[in-house]
Amino acid sequence: MEAGSIVRKADETEHGRQGEDELRAQLHRMWGSVAGGWAEHAAYADARGATMTDTMLELSMPGPGERVLELACGAGGAGLAAAERVAPGGEVVLTDVVAEMTAIAAARADALGLRNVSTRELDLERIDEPDGSYDVVLCREGLMLVPDPARAVREIRRVLRPGGRVALTVWGPRERNPWLVVVFDSVTAELGVPTPPPGIPGPFSLEDADRLAGLLSDAGLADVVVRALPTPYRAASVDEWWTRTCALAGPLAQRLAALPDHARNAVRIRACEAISVYETPTGLEIPGLSLVAAAVRV
Protein backbone atom coordinates (compact mmCIF):
# COMPACT_ATOMS: atom_id res chain seq x y z
CA MET A 1 0.00 0.00 0.00
CA GLU A 2 1.33 3.44 -0.92
CA ALA A 3 2.12 5.98 1.79
CA GLY A 4 -0.70 8.27 0.66
CA SER A 5 -3.23 5.45 0.91
CA ILE A 6 -2.00 4.58 4.40
CA VAL A 7 -2.39 8.19 5.52
CA ARG A 8 -5.89 8.42 4.04
CA LYS A 9 -6.86 5.15 5.73
CA ALA A 10 -5.55 6.43 9.07
CA ASP A 11 -7.46 9.70 8.62
CA GLU A 12 -10.66 7.83 7.82
CA THR A 13 -10.21 5.61 10.88
CA GLU A 14 -9.61 8.62 13.13
CA HIS A 15 -12.61 10.42 11.64
CA GLY A 16 -14.74 7.33 12.25
CA ARG A 17 -13.64 7.17 15.88
CA GLN A 18 -14.44 10.85 16.37
CA GLY A 19 -17.88 10.28 14.87
CA GLU A 20 -18.53 7.33 17.20
CA ASP A 21 -17.36 9.29 20.22
CA GLU A 22 -19.63 12.21 19.31
CA LEU A 23 -22.57 9.82 18.90
CA ARG A 24 -21.89 8.36 22.34
CA ALA A 25 -21.62 11.84 23.87
CA GLN A 26 -24.90 12.79 22.22
CA LEU A 27 -26.62 9.68 23.59
CA HIS A 28 -25.23 10.32 27.08
CA ARG A 29 -26.54 13.90 27.05
CA MET A 30 -29.90 12.67 25.85
CA TRP A 31 -30.30 10.14 28.68
CA GLY A 32 -29.27 12.74 31.22
CA SER A 33 -31.97 15.06 29.88
CA VAL A 34 -34.78 12.53 30.49
CA ALA A 35 -33.69 11.41 33.96
CA GLY A 36 -36.50 13.43 35.53
CA GLY A 37 -39.07 11.26 33.76
CA TRP A 38 -37.36 8.13 35.05
CA ALA A 39 -37.48 9.46 38.60
CA GLU A 40 -41.17 10.26 38.28
CA HIS A 41 -42.12 6.92 36.75
CA ALA A 42 -39.61 4.62 38.50
CA ALA A 43 -42.25 2.65 40.39
CA TYR A 44 -44.19 2.04 37.20
CA ALA A 45 -41.06 0.94 35.32
CA ASP A 46 -40.31 -1.58 38.06
CA ALA A 47 -43.90 -2.85 38.16
CA ARG A 48 -43.97 -3.36 34.41
CA GLY A 49 -40.51 -4.90 34.46
CA ALA A 50 -41.22 -7.19 37.44
CA THR A 51 -41.58 -10.34 35.35
CA MET A 52 -38.43 -9.46 33.41
CA THR A 53 -36.51 -8.85 36.64
CA ASP A 54 -37.74 -12.06 38.24
CA THR A 55 -36.69 -14.03 35.17
CA MET A 56 -33.26 -12.37 35.11
CA LEU A 57 -32.70 -13.23 38.76
CA GLU A 58 -33.96 -16.76 38.24
CA LEU A 59 -31.46 -17.28 35.42
CA SER A 60 -28.47 -15.54 37.04
CA MET A 61 -29.08 -16.84 40.59
CA PRO A 62 -27.34 -14.18 42.72
CA GLY A 63 -26.73 -15.56 46.19
CA PRO A 64 -25.43 -14.53 49.63
CA GLY A 65 -21.98 -12.99 49.58
CA GLU A 66 -21.86 -12.37 45.84
CA ARG A 67 -21.12 -9.14 43.96
CA VAL A 68 -23.72 -7.96 41.45
CA LEU A 69 -23.23 -5.26 38.82
CA GLU A 70 -26.26 -3.63 37.19
CA LEU A 71 -25.41 -1.82 33.96
CA ALA A 72 -27.55 0.92 32.36
CA CYS A 73 -29.50 0.82 35.59
CA GLY A 74 -31.76 3.83 35.06
CA ALA A 75 -33.70 4.00 38.32
CA GLY A 76 -32.00 0.80 39.48
CA GLY A 77 -34.93 -1.60 39.65
CA ALA A 78 -33.18 -4.86 38.77
CA GLY A 79 -30.21 -4.26 41.06
CA LEU A 80 -32.41 -3.20 43.95
CA ALA A 81 -34.36 -6.44 43.56
CA ALA A 82 -31.07 -8.39 43.76
CA ALA A 83 -29.86 -6.68 46.94
CA GLU A 84 -31.73 -8.91 49.40
CA ARG A 85 -30.63 -12.04 47.57
CA VAL A 86 -26.92 -11.34 48.10
CA ALA A 87 -27.27 -10.49 51.80
CA PRO A 88 -25.52 -11.16 54.07
CA GLY A 89 -22.08 -10.23 52.87
CA GLY A 90 -22.93 -9.46 49.24
CA GLU A 91 -22.89 -6.20 47.34
CA VAL A 92 -24.83 -4.61 44.47
CA VAL A 93 -23.31 -1.83 42.37
CA LEU A 94 -25.84 0.18 40.36
CA THR A 95 -24.29 1.91 37.36
CA ASP A 96 -25.34 4.10 34.50
CA VAL A 97 -23.54 6.24 31.98
CA VAL A 98 -25.00 9.46 33.40
CA ALA A 99 -24.85 10.76 36.97
CA GLU A 100 -28.47 11.93 36.80
CA MET A 101 -29.63 8.31 36.62
CA THR A 102 -27.32 6.94 39.32
CA ALA A 103 -28.50 9.72 41.65
CA ILE A 104 -32.06 8.45 41.25
CA ALA A 105 -30.95 4.87 41.91
CA ALA A 106 -28.95 5.91 44.98
CA ALA A 107 -31.91 7.81 46.44
CA ARG A 108 -34.17 4.80 45.94
CA ALA A 109 -31.68 2.45 47.59
CA ASP A 110 -31.38 4.82 50.54
CA ALA A 111 -35.17 5.08 50.87
CA LEU A 112 -35.35 1.29 51.02
CA GLY A 113 -32.62 1.13 53.67
CA LEU A 114 -30.37 -1.02 51.48
CA ARG A 115 -26.87 -0.67 52.94
CA ASN A 116 -25.24 -3.15 50.57
CA VAL A 117 -25.96 -1.01 47.48
CA SER A 118 -23.64 1.59 45.96
CA THR A 119 -23.62 3.52 42.68
CA ARG A 120 -21.08 4.45 40.00
CA GLU A 121 -21.05 6.08 36.58
CA LEU A 122 -19.95 3.42 34.09
CA ASP A 123 -20.17 3.13 30.32
CA LEU A 124 -21.64 -0.17 29.17
CA GLU A 125 -19.15 -0.28 26.30
CA ARG A 126 -16.14 0.63 28.49
CA ILE A 127 -16.72 -0.86 31.93
CA ASP A 128 -14.12 0.70 34.21
CA GLU A 129 -13.85 -2.27 36.57
CA PRO A 130 -11.14 -4.92 37.02
CA ASP A 131 -11.26 -8.26 35.21
CA GLY A 132 -13.23 -10.95 37.01
CA SER A 133 -14.61 -8.62 39.67
CA TYR A 134 -18.30 -9.65 39.66
CA ASP A 135 -20.31 -12.82 40.18
CA VAL A 136 -23.40 -11.54 38.36
CA VAL A 137 -24.03 -8.83 35.76
CA LEU A 138 -27.57 -7.57 35.08
CA CYS A 139 -28.71 -5.24 32.31
CA ARG A 140 -32.42 -4.53 31.86
CA GLU A 141 -33.28 -2.84 28.55
CA GLY A 142 -29.88 -1.25 28.00
CA LEU A 143 -27.81 -3.34 25.60
CA MET A 144 -29.94 -2.54 22.53
CA LEU A 145 -29.32 1.19 23.00
CA VAL A 146 -25.52 1.26 22.70
CA PRO A 147 -23.68 1.85 19.41
CA ASP A 148 -21.55 -1.31 19.71
CA PRO A 149 -23.40 -4.08 21.61
CA ALA A 150 -20.76 -6.68 20.69
CA ARG A 151 -18.12 -4.62 22.44
CA ALA A 152 -20.42 -4.22 25.44
CA VAL A 153 -20.93 -7.98 25.74
CA ARG A 154 -17.18 -8.55 25.58
CA GLU A 155 -16.80 -6.07 28.42
CA ILE A 156 -19.47 -7.88 30.42
CA ARG A 157 -17.61 -11.16 29.98
CA ARG A 158 -14.35 -9.51 31.04
CA VAL A 159 -15.68 -8.25 34.38
CA LEU A 160 -17.31 -11.59 35.24
CA ARG A 161 -15.29 -14.06 37.26
CA PRO A 162 -15.05 -17.65 35.94
CA GLY A 163 -18.43 -19.18 36.68
CA GLY A 164 -20.05 -15.75 36.79
CA ARG A 165 -23.45 -15.22 35.19
CA VAL A 166 -25.03 -12.51 33.07
CA ALA A 167 -28.74 -11.91 32.51
CA LEU A 168 -30.13 -9.16 30.34
CA THR A 169 -33.29 -8.09 28.56
CA VAL A 170 -33.99 -6.27 25.31
CA TRP A 171 -37.19 -5.51 23.44
CA GLY A 172 -38.41 -8.22 21.09
CA PRO A 173 -39.65 -7.80 17.50
CA ARG A 174 -40.94 -4.39 16.53
CA GLU A 175 -44.33 -5.68 15.42
CA ARG A 176 -44.86 -7.31 18.84
CA ASN A 177 -44.47 -3.99 20.70
CA PRO A 178 -47.15 -1.59 19.45
CA TRP A 179 -47.07 0.35 22.74
CA LEU A 180 -43.93 2.10 21.43
CA VAL A 181 -44.10 1.52 17.68
CA VAL A 182 -47.31 3.53 17.44
CA VAL A 183 -45.46 6.64 18.62
CA PHE A 184 -42.50 6.04 16.32
CA ASP A 185 -44.80 5.53 13.34
CA SER A 186 -46.78 8.65 14.20
CA VAL A 187 -43.63 10.79 14.32
CA THR A 188 -42.45 9.30 11.03
CA ALA A 189 -45.81 9.89 9.34
CA GLU A 190 -46.01 13.47 10.55
CA LEU A 191 -42.42 14.50 9.75
CA GLY A 192 -41.66 12.21 6.82
CA VAL A 193 -38.37 11.05 8.33
CA PRO A 194 -37.46 7.75 10.02
CA THR A 195 -37.81 7.44 13.79
CA PRO A 196 -35.38 6.71 15.39
CA PRO A 197 -33.15 8.56 12.91
CA PRO A 198 -30.47 6.60 11.02
CA GLY A 199 -27.35 5.95 13.05
CA ILE A 200 -29.11 6.08 16.41
CA PRO A 201 -29.37 2.66 18.11
CA GLY A 202 -33.08 2.06 18.63
CA PRO A 203 -35.05 -0.09 21.06
CA PHE A 204 -35.52 -2.87 18.48
CA SER A 205 -31.91 -3.10 17.33
CA LEU A 206 -31.56 -6.53 19.02
CA GLU A 207 -35.05 -7.82 18.30
CA ASP A 208 -33.75 -11.02 16.67
CA ALA A 209 -33.24 -13.79 19.24
CA ASP A 210 -30.60 -15.56 17.15
CA ARG A 211 -28.54 -12.40 16.80
CA LEU A 212 -28.77 -11.78 20.55
CA ALA A 213 -27.65 -15.33 21.31
CA GLY A 214 -24.81 -14.92 18.82
CA LEU A 215 -23.53 -11.79 20.55
CA LEU A 216 -23.20 -13.71 23.81
CA SER A 217 -21.61 -16.81 22.33
CA ASP A 218 -19.25 -14.81 20.09
CA ALA A 219 -17.98 -13.01 23.20
CA GLY A 220 -16.92 -16.35 24.67
CA LEU A 221 -19.86 -16.89 27.00
CA ALA A 222 -21.36 -20.36 27.40
CA ASP A 223 -24.72 -21.97 28.21
CA VAL A 224 -26.50 -19.22 26.30
CA VAL A 225 -30.28 -19.09 26.77
CA VAL A 226 -32.72 -16.68 25.14
CA ARG A 227 -36.41 -16.63 26.10
CA ALA A 228 -39.33 -14.64 24.73
CA LEU A 229 -41.29 -13.06 27.56
CA PRO A 230 -44.69 -11.34 27.21
CA THR A 231 -44.53 -7.83 28.69
CA PRO A 232 -47.89 -6.17 28.13
CA TYR A 233 -48.28 -2.46 28.68
CA ARG A 234 -51.18 -1.45 30.91
CA ALA A 235 -52.38 2.10 31.49
CA ALA A 236 -55.50 3.60 33.00
CA SER A 237 -56.07 5.81 29.96
CA VAL A 238 -54.69 6.84 26.59
CA ASP A 239 -53.42 10.08 28.15
CA GLU A 240 -51.51 8.15 30.81
CA TRP A 241 -49.90 5.94 28.15
CA TRP A 242 -48.85 8.95 26.08
CA THR A 243 -47.38 10.88 29.00
CA ARG A 244 -45.49 7.94 30.45
CA THR A 245 -44.15 6.57 27.17
CA CYS A 246 -42.86 9.95 26.06
CA ALA A 247 -41.22 10.55 29.44
CA LEU A 248 -39.31 7.26 29.49
CA ALA A 249 -38.30 6.82 25.85
CA GLY A 250 -35.12 8.90 25.73
CA PRO A 251 -34.50 9.69 22.03
CA LEU A 252 -38.23 9.93 21.42
CA ALA A 253 -38.75 12.36 24.29
CA GLN A 254 -35.95 14.56 23.00
CA ARG A 255 -37.29 14.54 19.47
CA LEU A 256 -40.84 15.38 20.52
CA ALA A 257 -39.63 18.20 22.76
CA ALA A 258 -37.83 19.76 19.79
CA LEU A 259 -40.97 19.89 17.63
CA PRO A 260 -43.10 23.01 17.24
CA ASP A 261 -46.34 22.87 19.24
CA HIS A 262 -48.54 22.22 16.21
CA ALA A 263 -46.39 19.30 15.02
CA ARG A 264 -46.15 17.79 18.51
CA ASN A 265 -49.93 18.02 18.92
CA ALA A 266 -50.46 16.41 15.51
CA VAL A 267 -48.19 13.50 16.48
CA ARG A 268 -50.04 13.10 19.75
CA ILE A 269 -53.47 13.04 18.11
CA ARG A 270 -52.32 10.53 15.48
CA ALA A 271 -50.70 8.24 18.09
CA CYS A 272 -53.60 8.37 20.54
CA GLU A 273 -56.07 7.48 17.80
CA ALA A 274 -53.94 4.51 16.76
CA ILE A 275 -53.43 3.17 20.29
CA SER A 276 -57.11 3.48 21.19
CA VAL A 277 -57.76 0.11 19.50
CA TYR A 278 -56.31 -1.44 22.68
CA GLU A 279 -58.82 0.21 25.03
CA THR A 280 -60.77 -2.07 27.36
CA PRO A 281 -63.42 -1.29 30.00
CA THR A 282 -60.62 -1.07 32.59
CA GLY A 283 -58.05 0.88 30.56
CA LEU A 284 -55.43 0.18 27.92
CA GLU A 285 -54.07 -3.34 27.47
CA ILE A 286 -51.30 -3.21 24.84
CA PRO A 287 -49.23 -6.24 23.77
CA GLY A 288 -45.50 -6.28 24.38
CA LEU A 289 -42.71 -8.82 24.05
CA SER A 290 -39.20 -8.87 25.51
CA LEU A 291 -36.24 -11.17 25.07
CA VAL A 292 -34.44 -12.37 28.19
CA ALA A 293 -30.94 -13.73 27.67
CA ALA A 294 -28.53 -15.40 30.07
CA ALA A 295 -25.07 -16.95 29.86
CA VAL A 296 -22.11 -18.09 31.95
CA ARG A 297 -18.42 -17.23 31.82
CA VAL A 298 -16.49 -20.50 31.81
C-alpha positions in Angstrom: 0.0 0.0 0.0 1.3 3.4 -0.9 2.1 6.0 1.8 -0.7 8.3 0.7 -3.2 5.4 0.9 -2.0 4.6 4.4 -2.4 8.2 5.5 -5.9 8.4 4.0 -6.9 5.1 5.7 -5.6 6.4 9.1 -7.5 9.7 8.6 -10.7 7.8 7.8 -10.2 5.6 10.9 -9.6 8.6 13.1 -12.6 10.4 11.6 -14.7 7.3 12.3 -13.6 7.2 15.9 -14.4 10.8 16.4 -17.9 10.3 14.9 -18.5 7.3 17.2 -17.4 9.3 20.2 -19.6 12.2 19.3 -22.6 9.8 18.9 -21.9 8.4 22.3 -21.6 11.8 23.9 -24.9 12.8 22.2 -26.6 9.7 23.6 -25.2 10.3 27.1 -26.5 13.9 27.1 -29.9 12.7 25.9 -30.3 10.1 28.7 -29.3 12.7 31.2 -32.0 15.1 29.9 -34.8 12.5 30.5 -33.7 11.4 34.0 -36.5 13.4 35.5 -39.1 11.3 33.8 -37.4 8.1 35.1 -37.5 9.5 38.6 -41.2 10.3 38.3 -42.1 6.9 36.8 -39.6 4.6 38.5 -42.2 2.7 40.4 -44.2 2.0 37.2 -41.1 0.9 35.3 -40.3 -1.6 38.1 -43.9 -2.8 38.2 -44.0 -3.4 34.4 -40.5 -4.9 34.5 -41.2 -7.2 37.4 -41.6 -10.3 35.3 -38.4 -9.5 33.4 -36.5 -8.9 36.6 -37.7 -12.1 38.2 -36.7 -14.0 35.2 -33.3 -12.4 35.1 -32.7 -13.2 38.8 -34.0 -16.8 38.2 -31.5 -17.3 35.4 -28.5 -15.5 37.0 -29.1 -16.8 40.6 -27.3 -14.2 42.7 -26.7 -15.6 46.2 -25.4 -14.5 49.6 -22.0 -13.0 49.6 -21.9 -12.4 45.8 -21.1 -9.1 44.0 -23.7 -8.0 41.4 -23.2 -5.3 38.8 -26.3 -3.6 37.2 -25.4 -1.8 34.0 -27.5 0.9 32.4 -29.5 0.8 35.6 -31.8 3.8 35.1 -33.7 4.0 38.3 -32.0 0.8 39.5 -34.9 -1.6 39.7 -33.2 -4.9 38.8 -30.2 -4.3 41.1 -32.4 -3.2 43.9 -34.4 -6.4 43.6 -31.1 -8.4 43.8 -29.9 -6.7 46.9 -31.7 -8.9 49.4 -30.6 -12.0 47.6 -26.9 -11.3 48.1 -27.3 -10.5 51.8 -25.5 -11.2 54.1 -22.1 -10.2 52.9 -22.9 -9.5 49.2 -22.9 -6.2 47.3 -24.8 -4.6 44.5 -23.3 -1.8 42.4 -25.8 0.2 40.4 -24.3 1.9 37.4 -25.3 4.1 34.5 -23.5 6.2 32.0 -25.0 9.5 33.4 -24.9 10.8 37.0 -28.5 11.9 36.8 -29.6 8.3 36.6 -27.3 6.9 39.3 -28.5 9.7 41.6 -32.1 8.4 41.3 -31.0 4.9 41.9 -29.0 5.9 45.0 -31.9 7.8 46.4 -34.2 4.8 45.9 -31.7 2.4 47.6 -31.4 4.8 50.5 -35.2 5.1 50.9 -35.4 1.3 51.0 -32.6 1.1 53.7 -30.4 -1.0 51.5 -26.9 -0.7 52.9 -25.2 -3.2 50.6 -26.0 -1.0 47.5 -23.6 1.6 46.0 -23.6 3.5 42.7 -21.1 4.4 40.0 -21.0 6.1 36.6 -20.0 3.4 34.1 -20.2 3.1 30.3 -21.6 -0.2 29.2 -19.1 -0.3 26.3 -16.1 0.6 28.5 -16.7 -0.9 31.9 -14.1 0.7 34.2 -13.8 -2.3 36.6 -11.1 -4.9 37.0 -11.3 -8.3 35.2 -13.2 -10.9 37.0 -14.6 -8.6 39.7 -18.3 -9.6 39.7 -20.3 -12.8 40.2 -23.4 -11.5 38.4 -24.0 -8.8 35.8 -27.6 -7.6 35.1 -28.7 -5.2 32.3 -32.4 -4.5 31.9 -33.3 -2.8 28.5 -29.9 -1.3 28.0 -27.8 -3.3 25.6 -29.9 -2.5 22.5 -29.3 1.2 23.0 -25.5 1.3 22.7 -23.7 1.8 19.4 -21.6 -1.3 19.7 -23.4 -4.1 21.6 -20.8 -6.7 20.7 -18.1 -4.6 22.4 -20.4 -4.2 25.4 -20.9 -8.0 25.7 -17.2 -8.6 25.6 -16.8 -6.1 28.4 -19.5 -7.9 30.4 -17.6 -11.2 30.0 -14.3 -9.5 31.0 -15.7 -8.3 34.4 -17.3 -11.6 35.2 -15.3 -14.1 37.3 -15.1 -17.6 35.9 -18.4 -19.2 36.7 -20.0 -15.7 36.8 -23.4 -15.2 35.2 -25.0 -12.5 33.1 -28.7 -11.9 32.5 -30.1 -9.2 30.3 -33.3 -8.1 28.6 -34.0 -6.3 25.3 -37.2 -5.5 23.4 -38.4 -8.2 21.1 -39.6 -7.8 17.5 -40.9 -4.4 16.5 -44.3 -5.7 15.4 -44.9 -7.3 18.8 -44.5 -4.0 20.7 -47.1 -1.6 19.4 -47.1 0.3 22.7 -43.9 2.1 21.4 -44.1 1.5 17.7 -47.3 3.5 17.4 -45.5 6.6 18.6 -42.5 6.0 16.3 -44.8 5.5 13.3 -46.8 8.7 14.2 -43.6 10.8 14.3 -42.4 9.3 11.0 -45.8 9.9 9.3 -46.0 13.5 10.5 -42.4 14.5 9.8 -41.7 12.2 6.8 -38.4 11.1 8.3 -37.5 7.7 10.0 -37.8 7.4 13.8 -35.4 6.7 15.4 -33.1 8.6 12.9 -30.5 6.6 11.0 -27.4 5.9 13.0 -29.1 6.1 16.4 -29.4 2.7 18.1 -33.1 2.1 18.6 -35.0 -0.1 21.1 -35.5 -2.9 18.5 -31.9 -3.1 17.3 -31.6 -6.5 19.0 -35.1 -7.8 18.3 -33.7 -11.0 16.7 -33.2 -13.8 19.2 -30.6 -15.6 17.1 -28.5 -12.4 16.8 -28.8 -11.8 20.6 -27.6 -15.3 21.3 -24.8 -14.9 18.8 -23.5 -11.8 20.5 -23.2 -13.7 23.8 -21.6 -16.8 22.3 -19.3 -14.8 20.1 -18.0 -13.0 23.2 -16.9 -16.3 24.7 -19.9 -16.9 27.0 -21.4 -20.4 27.4 -24.7 -22.0 28.2 -26.5 -19.2 26.3 -30.3 -19.1 26.8 -32.7 -16.7 25.1 -36.4 -16.6 26.1 -39.3 -14.6 24.7 -41.3 -13.1 27.6 -44.7 -11.3 27.2 -44.5 -7.8 28.7 -47.9 -6.2 28.1 -48.3 -2.5 28.7 -51.2 -1.4 30.9 -52.4 2.1 31.5 -55.5 3.6 33.0 -56.1 5.8 30.0 -54.7 6.8 26.6 -53.4 10.1 28.1 -51.5 8.2 30.8 -49.9 5.9 28.1 -48.8 8.9 26.1 -47.4 10.9 29.0 -45.5 7.9 30.4 -44.1 6.6 27.2 -42.9 9.9 26.1 -41.2 10.6 29.4 -39.3 7.3 29.5 -38.3 6.8 25.8 -35.1 8.9 25.7 -34.5 9.7 22.0 -38.2 9.9 21.4 -38.7 12.4 24.3 -36.0 14.6 23.0 -37.3 14.5 19.5 -40.8 15.4 20.5 -39.6 18.2 22.8 -37.8 19.8 19.8 -41.0 19.9 17.6 -43.1 23.0 17.2 -46.3 22.9 19.2 -48.5 22.2 16.2 -46.4 19.3 15.0 -46.1 17.8 18.5 -49.9 18.0 18.9 -50.5 16.4 15.5 -48.2 13.5 16.5 -50.0 13.1 19.8 -53.5 13.0 18.1 -52.3 10.5 15.5 -50.7 8.2 18.1 -53.6 8.4 20.5 -56.1 7.5 17.8 -53.9 4.5 16.8 -53.4 3.2 20.3 -57.1 3.5 21.2 -57.8 0.1 19.5 -56.3 -1.4 22.7 -58.8 0.2 25.0 -60.8 -2.1 27.4 -63.4 -1.3 30.0 -60.6 -1.1 32.6 -58.1 0.9 30.6 -55.4 0.2 27.9 -54.1 -3.3 27.5 -51.3 -3.2 24.8 -49.2 -6.2 23.8 -45.5 -6.3 24.4 -42.7 -8.8 24.1 -39.2 -8.9 25.5 -36.2 -11.2 25.1 -34.4 -12.4 28.2 -30.9 -13.7 27.7 -28.5 -15.4 30.1 -25.1 -16.9 29.9 -22.1 -18.1 31.9 -18.4 -17.2 31.8 -16.5 -20.5 31.8 
